[in-house]
């Protein structure tokens, strides 16, 4: 009997329309932002969670509209006169809404997976767990919206809930994060653990995953919140309403002390499999992290070309190119990271830009110069960039390529003049002296000592 009623609700109630609108909206938003997750399963899971800032308010508003149905059709008194308990009447409707929003969420993820499968080189099982947390989040939002719509059956209830939901999941996390940073956007203290009660996630590095413990605790909290919404929807007396709040209170009381501080950065951990190296050994070795295995065919050519240019002019030139496996600064939870210095025979390059097809976007001729500059780069931890160190690396890369340094848009006219003058002076020296200066400058850089134009060209006009 209940199954038959559920099928009728799915066919005839607003639950199906809410699910279809969620499906269309989610699909459009995901497929217009494929560059953020294409080729990377974990990034798809995280992006699906970030899209909850749109789908959760929508589920709240849809639930409120569905919860007003009895009042809208003026059958409240008729149903109240029956002996059938209220919860027996609301469970099929609530179940229909849960099935609709959960199915829409899963279908959006499956549709987006079509852009990930062709170029993904690594599938972390934790991506399923991270994405799955969105299901109880949407169910909880829908049931809480139904309870609110039943309690306050007004036209403005649904839009107000949509706005409140967006503020809670879309703006509050950013406001809390800003409150824990100073004027220079430096993090001064970690965000409270209660911030992770909000199921949206943003800013995960490609080499990170969300700790399973965090996903389990978030699921516990969201399931308890959904239970509260369902109990509120079926409650009639004040005692039942007070009892309905208990699951959410208990769930929050258990989850908050066990959740880590620091928001998304505190919940993220480095995935050891994602940073394993995948190499091409058909020539000078070029390696990328397993999470970016699809980029290897694109970077092999430019990397070997850069290594060849170094071998032609630089004494004791590096013979191996490896992608950096350091987590980007905005994804690190601590105030500093321990440096991981690489060997002298290796250059470490940054991950190239990933295009909407999941391949390396090497347009704009930025990648080869960055590879050449990597010969004078070392991981020195949290040391600040000193003086004209970037200018010195640009000059060194220009020496390798045999072309004058290309002025960057942010350079001052004085910096352009210095770079061009230093390049002309360097090229006027005998070849052996040039090679000796560059080898000495590389030794300075790899030893994390001060690298500037004086290190590269002592006679440069300072």
GUTOR-726705 format. One record per residue (C-alpha): residue number from 1; residue in one letter; x negated, y negated, z negated; chain. Coordinates in Angstrom, 3 decimals, padded with zeros to 6 digits. Layout:
# residues N
     n   res         xx         yy         zz   chain
   NUM     A          X          Y          Z       A
...
END
This chain:
# residues 462
     n   res         xx         yy         zz   chain
     1     X    000.000    000.000    000.000       A
     2     X   -002.739   -002.440   -000.973       A
     3     X   -004.689   -001.599    002.191       A
     4     X   -001.626   -002.291    004.341       A
     5     X   -001.115   -005.652    002.644       A
     6     X   -004.795   -006.462    003.166       A
     7     X   -004.504   -005.781    006.899       A
     8     X   -001.431   -007.989    007.097       A
     9     X   -003.264   -010.779    005.260       A
    10     X   -006.204   -010.517    007.656       A
    11     X   -003.888   -010.748    010.666       A
    12     X   -001.444   -013.402    009.542       A
    13     X   -002.964   -015.532    006.795       A
    14     X   -005.454   -018.383    007.102       A
    15     X   -008.271   -016.026    006.024       A
    16     X   -008.953   -014.951    009.610       A
    17     X   -009.042   -018.564    010.824       A
    18     X   -011.429   -019.504    008.025       A
    19     X   -013.703   -016.616    008.976       A
    20     X   -013.642   -017.501    012.690       A
    21     X   -014.431   -021.149    012.019       A
    22     X   -017.292   -020.095    009.733       A
    23     X   -018.605   -017.778    012.448       A
    24     X   -018.519   -020.445    015.154       A
    25     X   -020.025   -023.149    012.951       A
    26     X   -022.798   -020.924    011.632       A
    27     X   -023.671   -019.592    015.076       A
    28     X   -023.928   -023.068    016.582       A
    29     X   -026.112   -024.344    013.743       A
    30     X   -028.453   -021.347    013.838       A
    31     X   -028.835   -021.141    017.588       A
    32     X   -029.642   -024.830    017.887       A
    33     X   -032.534   -024.332    015.450       A
    34     X   -034.139   -021.100    016.662       A
    35     X   -037.660   -022.560    016.457       A
    36     X   -037.447   -022.378    012.667       A
    37     X   -037.058   -018.595    012.532       A
    38     X   -037.634   -016.998    015.942       A
    39     X   -040.006   -014.029    015.686       A
    40     X   -039.993   -014.043    011.873       A
    41     X   -037.483   -011.997    009.908       A
    42     X   -038.147   -013.637    006.556       A
    43     X   -037.687   -017.097    008.038       A
    44     X   -034.344   -015.958    009.486       A
    45     X   -033.272   -014.816    006.012       A
    46     X   -034.373   -018.113    004.478       A
    47     X   -032.705   -020.157    007.203       A
    48     X   -029.489   -018.194    006.697       A
    49     X   -029.666   -019.107    003.021       A
    50     X   -030.328   -022.754    003.819       A
    51     X   -027.220   -022.782    006.022       A
    52     X   -025.172   -022.063    002.898       A
    53     X   -025.224   -025.801    002.261       A
    54     X   -022.677   -025.983    005.120       A
    55     X   -020.864   -022.651    004.820       A
    56     X   -020.365   -022.754    001.026       A
    57     X   -018.434   -026.077    001.043       A
    58     X   -016.438   -024.717    003.976       A
    59     X   -015.568   -021.561    001.999       A
    60     X   -014.551   -023.693   -000.988       A
    61     X   -012.251   -025.849    001.143       A
    62     X   -010.829   -022.838    002.991       A
    63     X   -010.158   -021.050   -000.279       A
    64     X   -008.380   -024.120   -001.653       A
    65     X   -006.159   -024.294    001.433       A
    66     X   -005.309   -020.600    001.136       A
    67     X   -004.684   -020.927   -002.610       A
    68     X   -002.021   -023.566   -001.977       A
    69     X    000.048   -021.266    000.225       A
    70     X    002.726   -020.375   -002.332       A
    71     X    003.259   -024.019   -003.275       A
    72     X    003.180   -025.141    000.346       A
    73     X    006.013   -022.743    001.233       A
    74     X    007.841   -023.322   -002.077       A
    75     X    007.919   -019.690   -003.197       A
    76     X    006.198   -020.132   -006.570       A
    77     X    009.389   -019.769   -008.578       A
    78     X    010.535   -016.805   -006.491       A
    79     X    007.320   -014.866   -007.079       A
    80     X    007.210   -015.872   -010.748       A
    81     X    010.649   -014.292   -011.254       A
    82     X    009.412   -010.853   -010.232       A
    83     X    008.061   -008.321   -012.708       A
    84     X    004.972   -007.627   -010.613       A
    85     X    001.813   -009.004   -012.287       A
    86     X    000.280   -012.001   -010.554       A
    87     X   -003.105   -010.353   -010.069       A
    88     X   -001.505   -007.632   -007.931       A
    89     X   -000.225   -010.319   -005.569       A
    90     X   -003.425   -012.356   -005.344       A
    91     X   -005.959   -009.527   -004.952       A
    92     X   -005.049   -008.695   -001.301       A
    93     X   -005.214   -012.364   -000.299       A
    94     X   -008.492   -012.880   -002.144       A
    95     X   -009.880   -009.695   -000.592       A
    96     X   -008.891   -010.864    002.881       A
    97     X   -010.748   -014.148    002.360       A
    98     X   -013.795   -012.318    000.993       A
    99     X   -013.864   -009.956    003.976       A
   100     X   -013.487   -012.860    006.411       A
   101     X   -016.270   -015.096    005.068       A
   102     X   -018.649   -012.191    004.388       A
   103     X   -018.130   -010.742    007.869       A
   104     X   -018.688   -014.146    009.465       A
   105     X   -021.955   -014.561    007.553       A
   106     X   -023.221   -011.104    008.522       A
   107     X   -022.257   -011.598    012.178       A
   108     X   -024.116   -014.916    012.328       A
   109     X   -027.228   -013.196    010.977       A
   110     X   -026.875   -010.371    013.512       A
   111     X   -026.426   -012.805    016.393       A
   112     X   -029.494   -014.768    015.329       A
   113     X   -031.427   -011.497    015.017       A
   114     X   -031.227   -011.234    018.789       A
   115     X   -033.748   -014.082    018.967       A
   116     X   -036.045   -012.445    016.409       A
   117     X   -036.270   -008.858    017.658       A
   118     X   -038.157   -009.491    020.951       A
   119     X   -041.081   -011.332    019.319       A
   120     X   -041.149   -010.103    015.718       A
   121     X   -044.282   -008.175    014.818       A
   122     X   -043.403   -007.488    011.183       A
   123     X   -040.160   -006.623    009.420       A
   124     X   -040.243   -007.103    005.626       A
   125     X   -037.510   -005.126    003.894       A
   126     X   -037.156   -007.961    001.367       A
   127     X   -035.651   -010.103    004.156       A
   128     X   -032.466   -008.015    003.907       A
   129     X   -032.280   -008.609    000.159       A
   130     X   -032.856   -012.358    000.531       A
   131     X   -030.208   -012.729    003.232       A
   132     X   -027.713   -010.482    001.409       A
   133     X   -027.495   -012.900   -001.533       A
   134     X   -025.456   -015.169    000.724       A
   135     X   -022.543   -012.700    000.707       A
   136     X   -021.615   -012.946   -003.020       A
   137     X   -022.283   -016.689   -002.811       A
   138     X   -019.633   -017.131   -000.121       A
   139     X   -017.172   -014.796   -001.864       A
   140     X   -017.608   -016.722   -005.130       A
   141     X   -017.066   -020.037   -003.326       A
   142     X   -013.932   -018.764   -001.608       A
   143     X   -012.372   -017.383   -004.792       A
   144     X   -013.201   -020.467   -006.833       A
   145     X   -011.645   -022.566   -004.066       A
   146     X   -008.475   -020.432   -004.172       A
   147     X   -008.254   -020.876   -007.940       A
   148     X   -008.698   -024.639   -007.591       A
   149     X   -006.098   -024.802   -004.816       A
   150     X   -003.605   -022.886   -006.937       A
   151     X   -004.279   -025.100   -009.985       A
   152     X   -004.164   -028.398   -008.050       A
   153     X   -001.953   -027.853   -004.967       A
   154     X   -002.592   -031.229   -003.336       A
   155     X   -003.574   -032.146    000.224       A
   156     X   -006.779   -033.803   -001.004       A
   157     X   -007.959   -030.765   -002.973       A
   158     X   -009.651   -029.015   -000.044       A
   159     X   -011.616   -032.026    001.288       A
   160     X   -012.652   -033.054   -002.216       A
   161     X   -013.935   -029.545   -002.906       A
   162     X   -015.861   -029.603    000.382       A
   163     X   -017.595   -032.836   -000.617       A
   164     X   -018.302   -031.621   -004.151       A
   165     X   -019.659   -028.328   -002.806       A
   166     X   -021.991   -030.082   -000.384       A
   167     X   -023.292   -032.342   -003.133       A
   168     X   -023.951   -029.372   -005.427       A
   169     X   -025.742   -027.142   -002.919       A
   170     X   -027.096   -029.700   -000.464       A
   171     X   -028.068   -032.792   -002.456       A
   172     X   -028.552   -031.781   -006.097       A
   173     X   -031.600   -029.535   -005.396       A
   174     X   -033.327   -032.355   -003.499       A
   175     X   -032.479   -034.896   -006.191       A
   176     X   -033.855   -032.609   -008.912       A
   177     X   -037.018   -032.040   -006.882       A
   178     X   -037.486   -035.790   -006.345       A
   179     X   -037.063   -036.363   -010.059       A
   180     X   -040.031   -034.072   -010.658       A
   181     X   -042.372   -035.890   -008.263       A
   182     X   -044.077   -039.253   -008.572       A
   183     X   -044.099   -042.209   -006.180       A
   184     X   -046.788   -040.558   -004.026       A
   185     X   -044.641   -037.375   -003.733       A
   186     X   -047.046   -035.443   -005.938       A
   187     X   -045.389   -032.822   -008.088       A
   188     X   -045.808   -033.793   -011.735       A
   189     X   -043.860   -030.934   -013.364       A
   190     X   -041.965   -027.843   -012.172       A
   191     X   -038.244   -027.907   -011.594       A
   192     X   -036.070   -026.152   -014.228       A
   193     X   -035.172   -022.501   -013.710       A
   194     X   -031.458   -023.385   -013.595       A
   195     X   -032.096   -024.900   -010.152       A
   196     X   -032.264   -021.345   -008.773       A
   197     X   -028.603   -020.837   -009.685       A
   198     X   -027.968   -022.751   -006.454       A
   199     X   -028.293   -020.067   -003.742       A
   200     X   -029.714   -022.283   -000.977       A
   201     X   -033.420   -022.055   -000.115       A
   202     X   -035.696   -024.369    001.844       A
   203     X   -039.372   -024.613    002.738       A
   204     X   -040.732   -021.068    002.548       A
   205     X   -044.108   -020.491    004.195       A
   206     X   -044.393   -017.755    006.835       A
   207     X   -046.697   -015.761    004.540       A
   208     X   -044.337   -015.820    001.573       A
   209     X   -041.307   -013.900    000.433       A
   210     X   -038.834   -014.366   -002.405       A
   211     X   -039.529   -012.193   -005.426       A
   212     X   -036.988   -009.353   -005.617       A
   213     X   -036.412   -010.170   -009.281       A
   214     X   -035.150   -013.621   -008.285       A
   215     X   -032.751   -012.211   -005.676       A
   216     X   -031.366   -009.678   -008.184       A
   217     X   -030.820   -012.361   -010.829       A
   218     X   -029.167   -014.683   -008.318       A
   219     X   -026.883   -011.846   -007.229       A
   220     X   -025.971   -011.144   -010.860       A
   221     X   -025.081   -014.796   -011.383       A
   222     X   -023.052   -015.065   -008.163       A
   223     X   -021.137   -011.848   -008.833       A
   224     X   -020.234   -013.096   -012.311       A
   225     X   -019.172   -016.414   -010.772       A
   226     X   -017.003   -014.577   -008.248       A
   227     X   -015.432   -012.579   -011.083       A
   228     X   -014.588   -015.838   -012.845       A
   229     X   -012.971   -017.194   -009.673       A
   230     X   -010.848   -014.065   -009.243       A
   231     X   -009.800   -014.009   -012.909       A
   232     X   -008.869   -017.695   -012.758       A
   233     X   -006.820   -017.036   -009.639       A
   234     X   -004.798   -014.333   -011.420       A
   235     X   -004.602   -016.022   -014.830       A
   236     X   -001.254   -017.297   -016.086       A
   237     X   -001.649   -017.963   -019.807       A
   238     X   -004.244   -020.182   -021.480       A
   239     X   -005.879   -017.230   -023.197       A
   240     X   -006.379   -015.538   -019.814       A
   241     X   -007.876   -018.745   -018.403       A
   242     X   -010.334   -018.963   -021.306       A
   243     X   -011.251   -015.298   -020.854       A
   244     X   -011.799   -015.855   -017.118       A
   245     X   -014.688   -018.254   -017.776       A
   246     X   -016.648   -015.660   -019.762       A
   247     X   -018.236   -013.781   -016.801       A
   248     X   -019.793   -016.966   -015.408       A
   249     X   -021.034   -018.041   -018.842       A
   250     X   -022.555   -014.638   -019.566       A
   251     X   -024.075   -014.374   -016.091       A
   252     X   -025.700   -017.784   -016.410       A
   253     X   -026.910   -017.020   -019.938       A
   254     X   -028.658   -013.873   -018.692       A
   255     X   -030.050   -015.278   -015.440       A
   256     X   -031.394   -018.704   -016.449       A
   257     X   -033.985   -017.519   -019.044       A
   258     X   -035.271   -014.869   -016.630       A
   259     X   -035.504   -017.058   -013.527       A
   260     X   -038.876   -018.731   -012.830       A
   261     X   -039.337   -022.490   -012.976       A
   262     X   -040.380   -024.464   -009.938       A
   263     X   -037.411   -023.982   -007.615       A
   264     X   -038.137   -022.299   -004.281       A
   265     X   -041.895   -022.602   -004.769       A
   266     X   -041.656   -020.879   -008.137       A
   267     X   -039.556   -018.058   -006.690       A
   268     X   -041.876   -017.474   -003.720       A
   269     X   -044.745   -014.985   -003.731       A
   270     X   -047.312   -014.149   -001.064       A
   271     X   -046.387   -011.085    000.996       A
   272     X   -049.592   -008.984    001.185       A
   273     X   -048.466   -007.203    004.351       A
   274     X   -047.594   -010.429    006.137       A
   275     X   -051.184   -011.703    005.780       A
   276     X   -052.843   -008.517    007.028       A
   277     X   -054.936   -009.171    010.144       A
   278     X   -053.943   -007.982    013.607       A
   279     X   -056.932   -008.249    015.965       A
   280     X   -057.808   -008.137    019.648       A
   281     X   -061.234   -006.509    020.028       A
   282     X   -061.470   -006.549    023.839       A
   283     X   -064.273   -009.093    023.667       A
   284     X   -065.097   -011.493    020.872       A
   285     X   -062.744   -010.604    018.037       A
   286     X   -059.680   -012.802    017.602       A
   287     X   -057.251   -012.104    014.745       A
   288     X   -053.927   -013.433    013.516       A
   289     X   -051.796   -012.580    010.499       A
   290     X   -049.296   -009.740    010.951       A
   291     X   -046.434   -012.211    010.439       A
   292     X   -047.629   -013.976    013.620       A
   293     X   -048.594   -010.901    015.640       A
   294     X   -046.545   -012.138    018.610       A
   295     X   -048.850   -015.177    018.901       A
   296     X   -052.005   -013.098    019.442       A
   297     X   -051.774   -012.849    023.263       A
   298     X   -051.349   -016.628    023.451       A
   299     X   -054.301   -017.588    021.239       A
   300     X   -056.840   -015.017    022.456       A
   301     X   -057.749   -016.977    025.591       A
   302     X   -058.302   -020.412    023.967       A
   303     X   -060.079   -018.830    020.963       A
   304     X   -062.583   -016.925    023.113       A
   305     X   -063.128   -019.992    025.248       A
   306     X   -063.947   -022.003    022.120       A
   307     X   -066.293   -019.287    020.858       A
   308     X   -068.017   -019.256    024.247       A
   309     X   -068.532   -023.030    024.151       A
   310     X   -070.027   -022.704    020.680       A
   311     X   -072.351   -019.888    021.767       A
   312     X   -073.616   -022.011    024.664       A
   313     X   -074.699   -024.974    022.541       A
   314     X   -074.670   -024.181    018.815       A
   315     X   -077.464   -022.194    017.126       A
   316     X   -076.176   -019.183    015.130       A
   317     X   -072.742   -019.768    016.605       A
   318     X   -069.701   -017.996    015.162       A
   319     X   -068.568   -014.859    016.995       A
   320     X   -065.121   -014.325    015.457       A
   321     X   -061.908   -016.381    015.230       A
   322     X   -059.316   -015.689    012.531       A
   323     X   -056.020   -017.395    011.746       A
   324     X   -055.866   -019.108    008.361       A
   325     X   -053.833   -017.097    005.892       A
   326     X   -053.608   -019.807    003.251       A
   327     X   -050.128   -020.870    002.184       A
   328     X   -049.405   -024.447    003.220       A
   329     X   -049.638   -027.046    000.472       A
   330     X   -045.859   -027.629    000.236       A
   331     X   -045.265   -023.925   -000.417       A
   332     X   -047.709   -023.614   -003.319       A
   333     X   -046.189   -023.546   -006.811       A
   334     X   -049.318   -024.400   -008.750       A
   335     X   -051.288   -027.643   -008.862       A
   336     X   -054.257   -026.089   -007.064       A
   337     X   -055.360   -023.030   -005.146       A
   338     X   -058.588   -021.076   -005.362       A
   339     X   -060.680   -021.544   -002.199       A
   340     X   -061.287   -018.529    000.006       A
   341     X   -064.495   -019.298    001.857       A
   342     X   -065.110   -017.579    005.157       A
   343     X   -068.371   -016.251    006.543       A
   344     X   -070.667   -018.330    008.753       A
   345     X   -069.971   -016.110    011.774       A
   346     X   -066.214   -016.823    011.619       A
   347     X   -064.048   -019.792    012.440       A
   348     X   -060.652   -020.080    010.792       A
   349     X   -057.947   -021.852    012.788       A
   350     X   -054.527   -023.150    011.793       A
   351     X   -051.370   -021.491    013.075       A
   352     X   -050.344   -023.072    016.393       A
   353     X   -046.900   -024.557    016.811       A
   354     X   -044.243   -021.908    017.500       A
   355     X   -041.765   -022.731    020.251       A
   356     X   -038.093   -021.771    020.529       A
   357     X   -039.018   -018.519    022.304       A
   358     X   -041.283   -017.330    019.497       A
   359     X   -044.505   -017.931    021.420       A
   360     X   -047.404   -020.269    020.696       A
   361     X   -046.714   -023.767    022.019       A
   362     X   -050.131   -024.848    023.321       A
   363     X   -048.887   -027.817    025.339       A
   364     X   -050.518   -031.165    024.722       A
   365     X   -054.105   -029.810    024.681       A
   366     X   -054.307   -029.937    020.895       A
   367     X   -055.267   -026.333    020.221       A
   368     X   -058.708   -026.081    021.845       A
   369     X   -060.088   -029.213    020.096       A
   370     X   -058.778   -027.870    016.772       A
   371     X   -060.603   -024.586    017.421       A
   372     X   -063.831   -026.444    018.164       A
   373     X   -063.493   -028.557    015.015       A
   374     X   -063.027   -025.347    012.989       A
   375     X   -066.763   -024.641    013.371       A
   376     X   -067.315   -027.498    010.904       A
   377     X   -064.471   -026.620    008.546       A
   378     X   -064.508   -024.617    005.313       A
   379     X   -061.858   -023.909    002.685       A
   380     X   -063.104   -026.032   -000.195       A
   381     X   -060.008   -025.783   -002.357       A
   382     X   -058.201   -028.942   -003.392       A
   383     X   -061.035   -031.330   -002.558       A
   384     X   -059.805   -034.560   -001.053       A
   385     X   -060.738   -035.413    002.539       A
   386     X   -063.801   -037.600    002.141       A
   387     X   -064.654   -040.816    004.014       A
   388     X   -064.775   -040.255    007.771       A
   389     X   -064.893   -036.454    007.642       A
   390     X   -062.129   -036.033    010.285       A
   391     X   -063.974   -038.464    012.543       A
   392     X   -067.186   -036.453    012.131       A
   393     X   -065.434   -033.200    013.100       A
   394     X   -063.892   -034.886    016.133       A
   395     X   -067.351   -036.033    017.238       A
   396     X   -068.736   -032.516    016.722       A
   397     X   -065.941   -031.004    018.839       A
   398     X   -066.590   -033.611    021.549       A
   399     X   -070.259   -032.596    021.600       A
   400     X   -069.288   -028.976    022.178       A
   401     X   -066.893   -029.826    025.000       A
   402     X   -069.232   -032.358    026.589       A
   403     X   -066.411   -034.903    026.756       A
   404     X   -066.182   -038.215    024.833       A
   405     X   -063.967   -038.020    021.728       A
   406     X   -060.303   -038.632    022.463       A
   407     X   -058.952   -041.482    020.301       A
   408     X   -056.097   -040.399    018.049       A
   409     X   -052.953   -042.561    017.819       A
   410     X   -053.641   -043.379    014.164       A
   411     X   -057.250   -044.512    014.672       A
   412     X   -058.180   -048.088    013.992       A
   413     X   -060.073   -049.967    016.758       A
   414     X   -063.181   -049.909    014.582       A
   415     X   -062.984   -046.106    014.304       A
   416     X   -062.676   -045.747    018.068       A
   417     X   -065.728   -047.958    018.557       A
   418     X   -067.753   -046.006    015.984       A
   419     X   -066.845   -042.647    017.489       A
   420     X   -067.677   -043.705    021.033       A
   421     X   -070.954   -045.344    019.988       A
   422     X   -071.982   -042.324    017.911       A
   423     X   -071.181   -039.967    020.805       A
   424     X   -073.288   -041.977    023.242       A
   425     X   -076.168   -042.093    020.784       A
   426     X   -075.946   -038.360    020.151       A
   427     X   -075.876   -037.486    023.845       A
   428     X   -078.935   -039.658    024.487       A
   429     X   -081.057   -037.455    022.226       A
   430     X   -083.016   -034.446    023.507       A
   431     X   -080.941   -031.251    023.663       A
   432     X   -083.031   -029.484    021.001       A
   433     X   -082.567   -032.386    018.601       A
   434     X   -078.811   -032.416    019.245       A
   435     X   -078.597   -028.723    018.438       A
   436     X   -080.643   -029.149    015.271       A
   437     X   -078.442   -032.002    014.021       A
   438     X   -075.237   -030.064    014.712       A
   439     X   -076.537   -026.895    013.066       A
   440     X   -077.542   -028.884    009.980       A
   441     X   -074.147   -030.627    009.886       A
   442     X   -072.401   -027.258    010.119       A
   443     X   -074.429   -025.976    007.197       A
   444     X   -073.349   -029.033    005.186       A
   445     X   -069.673   -028.437    006.008       A
   446     X   -069.723   -024.690    005.278       A
   447     X   -071.375   -025.395    001.929       A
   448     X   -068.559   -027.851    001.041       A
   449     X   -070.951   -030.783    000.849       A
   450     X   -070.199   -034.259    002.132       A
   451     X   -069.611   -034.303    005.880       A
   452     X   -069.487   -037.653    007.662       A
   453     X   -071.094   -039.351    010.645       A
   454     X   -074.390   -039.646    008.780       A
   455     X   -074.435   -035.864    008.315       A
   456     X   -073.964   -035.370    012.054       A
   457     X   -076.043   -038.299    013.304       A
   458     X   -078.301   -039.996    010.731       A
   459     X   -079.015   -042.806    013.155       A
   460     X   -075.336   -043.587    013.711       A
   461     X   -074.349   -047.182    013.072       A
   462     X   -072.481   -047.203    009.758       A
END
